[in-house]
Amino acid sequence: MTQSINSFIRCDYCLGILPAGEVECLRCGAPLDAGITEYASQEMTLDEFVLETHQKLVAAGTSAAELAFGVGCTLGVIVAGMLMVLIFLAFTKTWTILFIILFILTLISFLVSSFLATRAREATTRKTYERETKPEIDDYASRQGISYDEFIDQAAVILPASSPILTLSASQGHTD
């Protein structure tokens, strides 16, 4: 593995930024000797770094939400199918009632899956911010000679107010 002059390296597979010295990517599990590049945070402008950091947080949250929604829907279909068979065999042999029950169960499954997806997005975004993004921001800020608050102030100019970077920094005590 190539040693990094910085304290971070970048996985070429998922573009995750990781502490130097890792053997495999903490995000995607790829072996790092097969695909790493040094993470040269000092070469990026502040605006570029803000946008890249925002995009990575959004991508992590979106990926988790998609996975949770898919799992929730799959489990919902399995449960609904089993309930349909039980209801059909035990209570009613009327197809109309069965299809109405199926429709209701499908709606409930989608609602539960949406809730799970939202919770997964929030949790993954928060964990990614705490474990990866915040250390990257701190490293970038120290190399650029700016404070964390200055970074967040610039992010507030570039990013929408609903950006994970801004909402998570606000929840951790940053004030504009």
PyMOL commands that set and color helices and strands:
alter all, ss='L'
color gray80, all
select helices_A, chain A and resi 32-34+41-43+46-90+95-144+148-158+164-171
alter helices_A, ss='H'
color red, helices_A
select strands_A, chain A and resi 8-11+17-19+36-38
alter strands_A, ss='S'
color yellow, strands_A
deselect
rebuild
show_as cartoon
